[in-house]
Amino acid sequence: MRYKRYAGGDPLAPPVDIAEALDAIGEDVMAGYSPERALQEFLRRGGRDQEGLDDLARRVAEKRRELLQRHNLDGTMQQVRELLDKAVLAERGQIARDTTLDADDAMFREMQLNNLPPNTAAAVSELSSYDWRSREAREDYEQIKDLLGRELLDQRFAGMKQALESANEEDRARVNEMLGDLNELLDKHRLGEDTPEDFADFMAKHGDFFPEDPQDIDELLDSLAQRAAAAQRMLNSMTPEQRAELMELSAQAFGSPALMEALDHLDANLQSLRPGEDWSGSEQFGGGEGLGLGDGTGVLQDLAELDRLSEQLSQSYGGARLDDVDLDALARQLGDSAAVDARTLQQLEQALRDSGQLERGSDGNLRLTPKAMRQLGKALLRDVAQRMSGRQGQRDLRTAGAAGDLSGASRPWAFGDTEPWDIPRTLLNKALRRGDRLSLDDIEVQETESRTQAAVALLVDTSFSMAMDGRWVPMKRTALALHTLIRSRFRGDHLQLIGFGRAARVMEIEELTALDARWDKGTNLHHALLLANRHFRKHPNAQPVLLIVTDGEPTSHLEPDGEVWFSYPPHPLTIAYAVRELDNAGRLGAQTTFFRLGEDPGLARFVDSMARRVDGKVIAPELDDLGAAVVGSYLGSRSSGPAGGGYGDLWGGGRGWWAG
């Protein structure tokens, strides 16, 4: 059994809340995004208290930039130079003090030290046969060989530099033996001649050199190859002069070229067995903090890990899923909190897919389910209710039929309901729940019938100007809120949604909310009114309610042969066709309200004159009040009948205004 540190945040925390995500996804879908892209955009942005993928990717990029700007690759050479200078200085002092040396010997030694080549590696090599008079100088020089050996090993086996700091000859011999056995194992594996027992025997003998505890030879190869590839990239990142000097110095490691030969053999095996690693890359370091060979390799490994995280967080490759993000690597690079944020996003993505809010259609694309549409509509309706009640202090949205008779149906109680409780249903809910006491979730209230049915036609302008001027999403939100209200609270009413651009067509709510903004030259109010009047005639016993949302004058109409005719500026014939159909709606008894968006004077004159012809109304709301205006007008028309008045007439305060 293998254990690791828990990094999952509060284990007692509640499950992720998808409400905020669903609202955001719904907004983006109504703005024209596909549900798939809307989900991706939410995961990239994150929530109010939740970092998104873009935040995590930004932090990854910042750490990568900080590593490159802080460090350089000259750390080992700097240490070697310091030890060499210290050894030479101590030797000179010893020569000056040593009275046992004859003058010629002292002069010769001084001349050797003065004529050392400026190249550090060459100077170290030249002093390899020097007979040191100073014990301190000899120890400093031996430290150079020891340092080089430990650094070269630390490049391939993390932690070796510290582990061998006080090593003796026996320790070094054991390292050489491990390298020999490792190369022998990898040679056999490369030829396909190794067995699981070979790996087990190797780990039993040398397992303390591998604290990552690989479970098989492939795990061992992966960890060794990643580190060795980082060491090669570090070498590639050096200047040619640095690289040549380091190669020359490497022969002095532990006072023998045997270590470099074993490491070269190891690198050849690893490159052959793991060619997919990045062996040829390089980086540009520009900082002032020198890195030793081992530490530099660790930084190059960090940079490679940061690059992998950046790709995973980008989710820009085919088949990308949040499960691809390496949470352990994210915790190493950015801390546990970043891993918790990424895990929360993973859980959120999965919860959205598992909760029935998103489903994959026959075409393979994600789409909002009817359940998601209902929840989104309820949220929009709550927002509309808050706006309306905040302006008038009324709660008509919670009354299924103002002043009506009891319908015999009931519904769950919601905050603000004043209807009488349905006692039998409430007690039955408590009994089914087997609760000790009554809960708010048990309570149901009695619904009332409306006294009249309504045939409602909501005509929404879908010309490109609606999207260009930021009215696209408010229009869709309004349609969805009204649809939700009628389908959930006024089920006897008949709603038809009609979109009109160059031509008009009847739309289901799912089609309208998913409709993408497109260049549609023309505003065909005439065609939309034809469809609305056909809807009214299908329901002769219902009160016709005509609601028109537009930001432009009519510029196209339907010819008798069915062809669309367009003209800008508006042609008198186009206006005449629209007026004729509006008059027909008036004769059918339709209660008409225009919702004028924008400040165009020509549009204002047109809708004012149209409204006066049928004793209708004009509302010019601000965009965030459009939903409240349309719903309020519908409720006013519905509750008061042909005489007018009601809630809709009260919606005059706030930021919109009325014109009769």
C-alpha positions in Angstrom: 0.0 0.0 0.0 1.3 3.5 -0.9 0.4 6.7 0.9 0.8 10.3 0.2 0.0 13.6 1.8 -3.7 14.6 1.6 -4.2 17.8 -0.5 -7.9 17.9 -1.1 -9.0 20.8 1.0 -11.7 20.6 3.7 -13.0 17.0 3.6 -16.2 18.2 5.4 -16.9 20.9 2.9 -20.3 20.8 1.1 -20.4 19.5 -2.5 -19.8 22.1 -5.2 -22.7 24.5 -6.0 -23.5 24.5 -9.7 -26.1 27.3 -9.5 -23.6 30.0 -10.3 -22.0 28.0 -13.1 -25.4 27.2 -14.6 -26.4 30.9 -14.6 -23.1 31.9 -16.2 -23.3 29.1 -18.8 -26.9 30.1 -19.6 -25.9 33.7 -20.1 -23.1 32.7 -22.5 -25.5 30.3 -24.4 -28.0 33.2 -24.8 -25.1 35.4 -26.0 -24.5 32.9 -28.8 -22.0 30.5 -27.4 -22.5 26.7 -27.7 -23.0 25.0 -24.4 -19.6 23.3 -24.8 -17.9 26.6 -25.2 -20.0 28.2 -22.5 -18.9 25.5 -20.0 -15.3 26.0 -21.1 -15.5 29.8 -20.6 -16.9 29.4 -17.1 -14.2 27.0 -16.2 -11.6 29.5 -17.6 -13.1 32.4 -15.7 -14.0 30.7 -12.5 -16.6 31.9 -10.0 -16.9 34.6 -7.5 -14.9 32.8 -4.9 -13.2 30.3 -7.2 -10.0 30.7 -9.3 -10.5 29.6 -12.9 -8.2 28.0 -15.3 -7.0 31.3 -16.7 -6.0 32.4 -13.1 -4.1 29.2 -12.6 -2.4 29.5 -16.0 -1.4 33.1 -15.3 0.2 32.0 -12.0 2.0 29.2 -13.8 3.4 31.6 -16.4 4.4 34.1 -13.7 6.4 31.4 -11.9 8.1 30.3 -15.1 9.1 33.9 -15.9 10.3 34.4 -12.3 12.6 31.3 -12.5 14.2 32.5 -15.7 14.6 36.0 -14.5 16.1 35.1 -11.2 18.7 32.5 -12.1 21.8 31.9 -14.2 23.6 28.7 -15.0 27.0 29.7 -13.7 26.6 28.6 -10.1 28.9 25.5 -10.2 31.6 27.4 -12.1 31.4 30.2 -9.6 31.9 27.8 -6.7 34.8 26.1 -8.5 36.4 29.5 -9.1 36.0 30.5 -5.4 37.5 27.2 -4.2 40.4 27.6 -6.7 41.1 31.2 -5.7 41.0 30.2 -2.0 43.4 27.3 -2.6 45.9 29.4 -4.6 45.8 32.1 -2.0 46.4 29.7 0.8 49.3 28.0 -1.1 50.9 31.4 -1.7 50.7 32.2 1.9 52.3 28.9 2.8 55.1 29.4 0.3 55.9 32.8 1.8 56.0 31.4 5.3 57.7 28.1 4.6 61.4 28.5 5.6 62.2 24.9 4.6 61.8 25.7 0.9 64.9 26.8 -0.9 64.7 30.0 -2.9 64.6 28.3 -6.3 61.8 25.9 -5.3 59.7 28.7 -3.8 60.3 30.9 -6.9 59.3 28.0 -9.2 56.1 27.3 -7.3 55.2 31.0 -7.3 55.8 31.1 -11.0 53.4 28.1 -11.5 50.7 29.8 -9.6 51.2 33.1 -11.3 51.0 31.5 -14.8 47.8 29.6 -14.3 45.6 29.9 -17.4 42.6 32.3 -17.0 40.3 29.4 -18.0 39.1 27.9 -14.7 38.8 24.4 -16.1 42.3 24.6 -17.6 43.7 25.9 -14.3 42.1 23.1 -12.3 43.5 20.5 -14.8 47.0 22.0 -14.6 47.0 21.8 -10.8 46.0 18.2 -10.8 49.6 17.1 -10.5 50.7 20.0 -8.3 52.4 19.1 -5.0 50.6 21.3 -2.5 52.6 22.6 0.4 49.5 23.9 2.2 47.2 21.4 3.8 44.3 23.9 3.6 45.0 24.6 -0.1 45.1 20.8 -0.8 41.7 20.4 1.0 40.2 23.2 -1.0 41.4 21.7 -4.3 40.1 18.3 -3.4 36.8 20.0 -2.6 36.6 21.0 -6.3 36.8 17.4 -7.4 34.3 16.3 -4.8 31.9 19.2 -5.7 32.0 18.3 -9.4 31.3 14.7 -8.6 28.4 15.5 -6.3 27.0 18.0 -8.8 27.2 15.6 -11.7 25.5 12.9 -9.7 22.9 15.4 -8.4 22.0 16.2 -12.0 20.8 12.6 -12.5 19.8 11.7 -9.0 18.1 14.5 -7.0 19.6 14.9 -3.5 23.0 13.3 -4.2 24.9 16.6 -3.6 23.7 16.7 0.0 23.8 13.0 0.6 27.5 12.7 -0.5 28.7 15.9 1.2 30.8 14.0 3.8 31.2 10.9 1.8 34.2 8.7 2.1 35.9 6.4 -0.4 33.5 3.5 0.6 30.5 5.7 -0.2 31.9 6.7 -3.5 32.6 3.1 -4.4 29.0 2.2 -3.6 27.8 4.9 -5.9 30.0 3.6 -8.7 28.7 0.1 -8.0 25.1 1.4 -8.3 25.8 3.1 -11.6 27.4 0.0 -12.9 24.4 -2.2 -11.9 21.9 0.4 -13.2 23.6 0.5 -16.6 23.7 -3.3 -16.7 19.9 -3.4 -15.9 19.1 -0.8 -18.6 21.3 -2.5 -21.1 19.3 -5.7 -20.6 16.0 -3.8 -20.7 17.0 -2.2 -24.0 17.7 -5.6 -25.5 14.5 -7.0 -24.0 16.4 -9.5 -21.8 15.5 -8.2 -18.4 13.0 -9.8 -16.0 10.9 -8.4 -13.1 13.3 -10.3 -10.8 16.2 -8.2 -12.2 14.4 -5.0 -11.2 13.5 -6.4 -7.8 17.1 -7.4 -7.1 18.4 -4.0 -8.2 16.0 -2.2 -5.9 16.7 -4.5 -3.0 20.4 -3.6 -3.3 20.2 0.1 -4.3 16.7 1.2 -3.4 17.9 3.8 -0.9 19.3 5.8 -3.9 15.7 6.2 -5.2 13.4 7.9 -2.6 10.6 8.2 -5.2 10.2 4.4 -4.7 9.5 3.2 -8.3 7.4 0.1 -8.5 8.7 -1.2 -11.8 11.4 -0.5 -14.3 9.1 1.8 -16.4 8.6 4.1 -13.4 12.3 4.0 -12.7 13.0 4.9 -16.4 10.4 7.7 -16.4 11.9 9.5 -13.3 15.5 9.0 -14.5 14.8 10.1 -18.1 12.9 13.2 -17.0 15.9 14.3 -14.8 18.5 13.4 -17.4 16.6 15.3 -20.1 16.5 18.3 -17.9 20.2 18.0 -17.3 20.8 17.9 -21.1 18.5 21.0 -21.6 20.6 22.8 -19.0 23.7 21.9 -20.9 22.0 23.1 -24.1 21.1 26.4 -22.3 24.7 27.3 -21.5 26.9 29.4 -23.8 29.5 27.4 -25.9 32.2 28.7 -23.6 30.4 27.6 -20.4 29.6 24.2 -22.0 33.2 23.6 -23.1 34.6 24.6 -19.7 32.2 22.3 -17.8 33.0 19.4 -20.1 36.7 19.9 -19.4 36.1 20.2 -15.6 33.9 17.1 -15.6 36.9 14.8 -16.1 38.2 16.0 -12.7 35.1 14.7 -10.9 36.1 12.5 -7.9 39.6 12.7 -9.4 38.8 10.2 -12.1 37.1 10.1 -15.6 35.2 6.9 -14.6 32.2 8.8 -13.2 31.7 10.7 -16.4 32.0 7.5 -18.4 29.3 5.8 -16.3 27.0 8.9 -16.6 27.5 9.1 -20.3 26.6 5.4 -20.6 23.5 6.1 -18.4 22.5 9.1 -20.6 22.8 7.0 -23.8 20.6 4.3 -22.4 18.0 6.8 -21.2 17.9 8.6 -24.6 17.5 5.3 -26.3 14.7 4.0 -24.0 12.9 7.4 -23.7 13.3 9.2 -27.0 10.1 11.1 -26.4 11.6 13.3 -23.7 12.8 16.7 -24.6 16.5 16.2 -25.1 17.2 19.1 -27.4 15.4 22.1 -25.8 16.9 25.0 -24.1 16.0 28.1 -22.0 17.3 31.7 -21.7 18.3 32.5 -18.2 18.9 36.1 -17.3 19.2 36.5 -13.5 21.9 37.1 -11.1 21.5 34.0 -8.8 23.8 31.2 -9.9 22.6 27.6 -10.1 24.7 24.6 -9.5 24.3 21.6 -11.8 21.9 19.7 -9.6 19.8 22.8 -8.7 19.8 23.9 -12.3 18.6 20.5 -13.4 15.8 20.8 -10.8 14.9 24.2 -12.2 14.8 22.8 -15.7 12.5 20.0 -14.5 10.3 22.6 -12.9 10.2 24.6 -16.1 9.2 21.4 -18.0 6.5 20.6 -15.5 5.2 24.2 -15.7 5.0 23.9 -19.5 3.0 20.7 -19.1 0.7 22.4 -16.6 0.3 25.3 -18.9 -0.8 23.0 -21.7 -3.2 21.1 -19.4 -4.7 24.3 -18.1 -5.2 25.7 -21.6 -7.5 22.8 -22.5 -6.8 23.7 -26.1 -6.0 20.3 -27.5 -8.4 17.7 -28.8 -10.4 15.7 -26.2 -9.2 18.0 -23.4 -10.7 17.3 -20.0 -10.0 18.9 -16.6 -9.1 15.4 -15.4 -5.9 15.8 -17.4 -4.6 18.5 -15.0 -1.9 17.0 -12.8 -3.0 18.1 -9.3 0.2 16.8 -7.7 2.4 18.9 -10.0 0.1 21.9 -9.5 0.5 21.6 -5.7 4.3 21.3 -6.1 4.5 24.4 -8.3 1.8 26.7 -6.9 0.9 25.2 -3.5 -1.9 23.1 -2.2 -4.5 25.9 -2.6 -4.0 25.9 -6.4 -4.5 22.1 -6.5 -7.7 22.5 -4.4 -9.0 25.1 -6.9 -8.3 22.9 -9.8 -9.9 19.9 -8.1 -13.0 22.0 -7.4 -13.2 22.9 -11.1 -12.9 19.2 -11.9 -15.7 18.4 -9.5 -17.8 21.2 -10.9 -17.4 20.1 -14.5 -18.3 16.5 -13.5 -21.3 17.7 -11.4 -22.6 19.7 -14.3 -22.4 16.7 -16.6 -23.8 14.3 -13.9 -26.6 16.5 -12.6 -28.7 16.4 -15.8 -27.9 20.1 -16.7 -25.9 19.3 -19.7 -26.3 16.4 -22.1 -24.5 15.3 -25.3 -26.8 15.3 -28.3 -26.8 12.9 -31.3 -24.3 15.2 -33.0 -21.8 14.8 -30.2 -22.2 18.4 -28.9 -23.2 19.4 -25.4 -26.6 21.2 -24.9 -28.6 22.5 -22.1 -31.2 20.0 -21.0 -34.9 21.0 -20.4 -34.1 20.7 -16.7 -31.3 23.3 -17.0 -33.6 25.6 -19.1 -36.3 25.4 -16.4 -33.8 26.2 -13.6 -32.3 29.1 -15.7 -35.8 30.4 -16.4 -36.7 30.3 -12.7 -33.5 32.2 -11.8 -34.4 34.9 -14.4 -38.0 35.0 -13.2 -36.8 35.6 -9.6 -34.6 38.4 -10.8 -37.6 40.0 -12.6 -39.8 39.5 -9.5 -37.2 41.3 -7.3 -37.0 44.2 -9.7 -40.8 44.5 -9.9 -41.5 44.1 -6.2 -38.7 46.5 -5.4 -40.4 49.2 -7.5 -44.0 48.5 -6.5 -43.9 46.4 -3.4 -46.2 43.8 -5.0 -45.9 40.1 -5.5 -48.2 39.3 -8.4 -45.7 36.8 -9.7 -46.5 34.5 -6.8 -50.3 34.5 -7.4 -51.3 32.0 -10.1 -54.6 33.7 -10.7 -55.2 37.1 -9.1 -58.7 37.2 -7.5 -59.4 33.8 -9.0 -61.1 30.7 -7.5 -59.1 27.8 -6.0 -58.0 25.4 -8.7 -57.6 22.4 -6.5 -53.9 22.3 -7.3 -51.1 23.1 -4.9 -47.4 24.0 -5.2 -44.4 24.2 -2.8 -44.4 27.3 -0.6 -41.9 30.0 -1.6 -40.8 33.1 0.3 -43.4 35.8 -0.1 -46.4 33.6 -0.7 -49.6 34.7 1.0 -52.0 32.0 -0.3 -53.6 29.6 2.2 -51.7 26.4 3.1 -52.9 23.1 1.6 -53.0 21.3 5.0 -53.5 17.7 3.7 -50.6 18.0 1.2 -48.4 19.6 3.8 -49.0 16.9 6.4 -48.6 14.2 3.8 -45.2 15.6 2.9 -44.2 15.5 6.5 -45.4 11.9 6.8 -43.6 10.8 3.7 -40.4 12.5 4.9 -40.8 10.7 8.3 -39.8 13.9 10.1 -40.3 14.7 13.7 -41.5 18.2 13.1 -42.8 20.3 10.2 -40.2 21.6 7.8 -40.5 24.5 5.3 -39.9 22.0 2.6 -43.1 20.2 3.6 -45.4 23.3 3.1 -47.6 23.6 0.0 -50.0 26.4 -0.8 -53.2 26.4 -2.7 -53.2 27.7 -6.3 -56.0 29.8 -7.8 -57.4 29.7 -11.3 -57.1 32.7 -13.5 -60.5 33.9 -14.7 -59.4 34.2 -18.4 -57.0 32.5 -20.7 -54.6 34.6 -22.8 -53.0 34.0 -26.2 -49.7 35.7 -25.9 -47.4 36.6 -28.8 -44.0 37.8 -27.9 -42.3 39.4 -31.0 -38.6 39.9 -30.5 -36.4 41.7 -33.0 -33.5 39.5 -34.1 -31.8 41.9 -36.5 -28.1 42.4 -36.2 -28.5 45.8 -34.5 -29.9 44.0 -31.4 -26.6 42.2 -31.0 -24.4 45.1 -32.1 -25.9 47.4 -29.5 -25.8 44.9 -26.6 -29.5 44.0 -26.6 -29.2 40.4 -27.6 -28.9 38.8 -24.2 -31.5 41.0 -22.4 -33.9 40.1 -25.2 -33.3 36.4 -24.7 -33.5 36.7 -20.9 -36.8 38.4 -21.2 -38.2 35.7 -23.5 -37.0 32.9 -21.2 -38.4 34.6 -18.1 -41.9 35.1 -19.7 -41.8 31.5 -21.0 -41.0 30.2 -17.6 -43.7 32.3 -15.9 -46.4 31.1 -18.3 -45.3 27.4 -18.4 -45.1 27.2 -14.6 -47.8 29.6 -13.3 -50.3 30.2 -16.1 -50.4 26.9 -17.8 -53.7 27.6 -19.5 -52.2 30.5 -21.5 -50.8 30.0 -25.0 -47.4 31.6 -25.6 -45.8 31.9 -29.0 -42.3 33.3 -29.5 -41.7 35.0 -32.8 -38.3 36.2 -33.9 -38.2 38.7 -36.7 -35.2 39.9 -38.7 -35.2 40.0 -42.5 -38.0 37.5 -42.2 -40.0 36.2 -39.2 -40.4 32.7 -37.8 -42.0 31.0 -34.8 -39.3 29.6 -32.4 -39.2 27.2 -29.5 -37.6 28.7 -26.4 -34.6 26.4 -26.8 -34.0 27.6 -30.3 -34.4 31.3 -29.4 -32.0 31.1 -26.4 -29.4 29.3 -28.5 -29.8 31.6 -31.4 -26.4 33.1 -32.5 -26.2 36.8 -33.5 -25.8 37.0 -37.2 -25.9 39.7 -39.9 -29.6 39.8 -40.8 -30.3 42.9 -42.9 -33.9 43.8 -42.3 -36.6 44.2 -39.6 -39.8 42.4 -40.9 -42.5 43.5 -38.4 -45.1 42.8 -41.0 -44.3 39.1 -41.2 -44.1 38.8 -37.4 -47.6 40.4 -37.0 -48.9 37.9 -39.6 -47.7 35.0 -37.5 -49.0 36.6 -34.3 -52.5 37.1 -35.8 -52.5 33.5 -36.9 -51.7 32.5 -33.3 -54.6 34.6 -32.0 -57.0 33.1 -34.4 -56.1 29.6 -33.3 -57.3 30.5 -29.8 -60.5 32.5 -30.3 -61.7 32.1 -26.7 -58.4 33.5 -25.2 -57.6 37.2 -24.6 -54.9 38.2 -27.3 -51.8 39.8 -25.8 -49.3 41.3 -28.2 -45.8 42.2 -26.9 -43.3 43.7 -29.4 -39.6 44.2 -28.5 -37.7 46.1 -31.2 -34.9 48.6 -31.7 -35.7 49.7 -35.3 -38.3 50.7 -37.8 -39.6 48.1 -40.3 -37.3 47.8 -43.3 -38.7 44.6 -44.9 -42.1 43.0 -45.5 -43.5 39.8 -47.0 -44.8 40.1 -50.6 -48.0 38.2 -51.7 -45.8 35.6 -53.4 -43.9 34.9 -50.2 -40.7 36.8 -51.2 -39.1 39.2 -48.7 -38.8 42.8 -49.9 -36.2 45.0 -48.3 -35.7 48.7 -48.4 -33.7 51.2 -46.3 -34.8 53.9 -45.4 -38.2 52.3 -44.6 -40.4 52.3 -47.7 -44.0 53.5 -47.3 -45.3 50.2 -48.6 -43.4 48.3 -45.8 -44.9 50.7 -43.2 -48.4 50.2 -44.8 -48.1 46.4 -44.6 -47.1 46.5 -40.9 -49.9 49.0 -40.1 -52.5 46.8 -41.8 -51.5 43.7 -39.8 -51.4 45.7 -36.5 -55.0 46.9 -37.3 -56.0 43.3 -37.8 -54.5 42.5 -34.3 -56.5 45.4 -32.9 -59.7 44.0 -34.4 -59.0 40.7 -32.8 -58.9 42.5 -29.5 -55.2 42.3 -28.8 -53.8 44.3 -26.0 -50.6 45.7 -27.5 -47.5 46.9 -25.9 -44.3 48.1 -27.7 -41.0 47.9 -25.9 -38.8 50.4 -27.6 -35.1 49.9 -27.2 -32.7 52.8 -28.0 -33.1 56.5 -28.5 -33.7 56.7 -32.2 -36.2 59.6 -32.8 -37.6 58.0 -36.0 -38.3 54.7 -34.1 -40.0 56.7 -31.3 -42.3 58.5 -33.7 -43.2 55.2 -35.4 -44.0 53.1 -32.3 -45.9 56.0 -30.7 -48.2 56.3 -33.8 -48.6 52.5 -34.1 -49.6 52.2 -30.4 -52.1 55.0 -30.7 -53.9 53.2 -33.6 -54.7 50.2 -31.4 -55.0 52.0 -28.0 -51.8 50.3 -27.0 -48.8 51.4 -24.9 -45.1 52.1 -25.4 -42.5 51.3 -22.8 -38.9 52.5 -23.3 -37.1 50.6 -20.5 -33.4 50.4 -19.9 -31.9 47.1 -20.9 -31.7 45.6 -17.4 -35.4 46.5 -16.8 -36.6 44.9 -20.1 -37.6 41.6 -18.4 -39.6 43.3 -15.7 -41.3 45.6 -18.2 -42.5 42.7 -20.5 -43.5 40.4 -17.6 -45.3 43.3 -15.9 -47.2 44.2 -19.0 -48.2 40.6 -19.5 -49.5 40.4 -15.9 -51.3 43.6 -16.3 -53.0 42.6 -19.5 -53.8 39.2 -18.1 -55.2 40.1 -14.7 -57.3 43.0 -15.7 -58.7 41.9 -19.1 -59.5 44.2 -22.0 -60.2 47.1 -19.7 -56.6 47.6 -19.0 -55.0 48.6 -15.7 -53.5 46.1 -13.3 -49.9 45.4 -12.6 -48.7 46.5 -16.0 -50.1 50.0 -15.6 -48.3 50.3 -12.2 -44.9 49.6 -13.9 -44.2 53.2 -14.5 -41.7 54.2 -11.9 -38.1 53.3 -11.7 -35.9 53.8 -14.8 -38.4 53.3 -17.6 -41.3 55.6 -18.7 -44.8 55.1 -20.2 -46.3 56.9 -23.3 -50.0 56.1 -24.2 
